[in-house]
């Protein structure tokens, strides 16, 4: 049996309770700028009740996460407003990102990942 540990988040950003309209934000996340442009890894979207909504992977994290909030074909397009916290783990190796993404989807039973879910 293979033993996989879910990595601890390297970065976690949360929507503020009272958004500041003067600050730049993406879908209400004022700390979005803290997500690095040049790092790869996995990201997890959680709702306000700490339920895992979606897990994804990216070669460039900031661009990919931003696309989920702007794209018309994103699997979470109908549920963007539910996202309250984004956890990010830096994982540079593409094979490792694929393994972690699939493992987390199935271990933590993410709500809106359907293509890699073996538990349904």
C-alpha positions in Angstrom: 0.0 0.0 0.0 1.2 3.5 -0.8 1.2 6.0 2.0 0.4 9.6 0.9 0.3 12.5 3.4 -1.9 15.5 2.5 0.5 18.4 2.6 -0.1 21.3 5.0 -1.0 24.5 3.1 1.9 26.9 2.4 -0.6 29.8 2.0 -4.2 30.3 3.0 -6.3 33.3 2.1 -9.8 34.1 3.3 -12.5 36.5 2.3 -12.7 39.4 4.8 -16.0 39.8 6.7 -16.1 43.5 5.7 -14.5 43.9 2.3 -12.7 47.1 1.6 -13.9 48.5 -1.8 -10.7 50.5 -2.2 -8.5 47.4 -2.3 -8.1 45.4 -5.5 -9.6 41.9 -5.1 -10.6 38.8 -7.1 -14.1 37.6 -6.1 -13.8 39.3 -2.7 -10.3 38.0 -1.9 -8.2 41.0 -1.0 -5.0 38.9 -0.4 -5.2 37.4 -3.9 -1.9 39.2 -4.7 -0.1 36.9 -2.2 -0.5 33.9 -4.5 2.8 33.6 -6.4 2.7 34.0 -10.2 5.5 31.6 -10.9 4.9 28.7 -8.6 3.1 25.4 -9.3 1.0 23.5 -6.9 -2.4 22.4 -5.8 -5.2 24.6 -4.5 -8.3 23.8 -2.4 -11.5 25.9 -2.2 -13.4 25.7 1.0 -16.8 27.2 2.0 -17.5 29.1 5.2 -18.2 25.8 7.0 -14.8 24.4 6.1 -16.3 21.9 3.6 -14.0 21.1 0.7 -15.6 22.4 -2.5 -13.0 21.9 -5.2 -9.4 20.8 -5.7 -7.2 21.7 -8.6 -3.6 21.8 -9.8 -1.7 24.3 -11.8 1.7 25.0 -13.2 1.1 28.7 -12.4 -1.2 29.0 -9.4 -2.3 32.6 -9.6 -3.4 32.5 -13.2 -5.3 29.2 -12.8 -7.1 30.2 -9.6 -8.1 33.5 -11.1 -9.4 31.7 -14.2 -11.8 29.7 -12.0 -13.4 32.9 -10.9 -13.7 34.4 -14.4 -14.1 31.5 -16.7 -17.5 30.5 -18.1 -16.5 26.8 -18.3 -15.1 26.3 -14.8 -16.7 23.4 -12.8 -17.4 25.8 -10.0 -18.9 28.7 -12.0 -22.3 28.2 -10.4 -20.7 28.0 -6.9 -18.1 30.8 -6.9 -19.8 32.7 -4.2 -19.5 29.7 -1.8 -15.7 29.9 -1.8 -14.6 31.5 1.4 -11.0 30.1 1.9 -8.4 29.1 -0.6 -5.5 26.8 0.6 -2.5 26.5 -1.5 0.4 24.0 -1.4 3.5 24.5 -3.5 4.3 21.4 -5.5 6.7 21.8 -8.4 6.7 18.3 -9.9 3.8 17.8 -12.3 3.4 14.1 -11.4 3.3 14.9 -7.7 0.6 17.5 -8.4 -1.5 15.0 -10.2 -1.1 12.4 -7.4 -2.0 14.9 -4.7 -5.0 16.3 -6.6 -6.5 12.9 -7.2 -5.7 11.7 -3.6 -7.2 14.8 -2.0 -10.4 14.7 -4.1 -11.1 11.1 -3.1 -9.8 11.2 0.5 -11.6 14.5 1.5 -14.5 14.0 -0.9 -14.5 17.4 -2.6 -18.0 18.5 -3.5 -17.6 19.7 -7.1 -14.8 17.6 -8.5 -16.5 15.0 -10.7 -13.8 13.9 -13.2 -11.4 12.3 -10.7 -13.8 11.2 -8.0 -13.8 7.4 -7.4 -16.1 7.6 -4.4 -19.4 8.5 -6.0 
